[in-house]
Amino acid sequence: ARENCKGKISDLAVVINAAEKKYISEKSWGSSGNKGYWIGLRVEGGKWKWVDGSYLTNNSWIQQPPSDGL
C-alpha cells in the first residue's frame, strides 16, 4: 500500500489525535457504499508503529494485540 501511495506522490496517513482521525474518517473515499482508507500502521517488534517511526498511543484504531504474523 505504501509503495502504491508513493507512486502517486503521497503516503499513508499517520494520525496522532482524535481530530485527525475524525478528519480522515469524514474525508475517506466510498466504495460499494462503504468508506475506507489506508493508514500507515504496522506491527514492529511486537508493538504497533506508524510508518513515520512513532508508536501507536491511541488504541482506538485497533483493538487487537500486535502480532508479527508468526
Secondary structure, DSSP 8 states (H G I E B T S, - for coil): -HHHHHTTT---B---SHHHHHHHHHH-EEETTEEE--B-EEEETTEEEETTS-B---TTS--S------
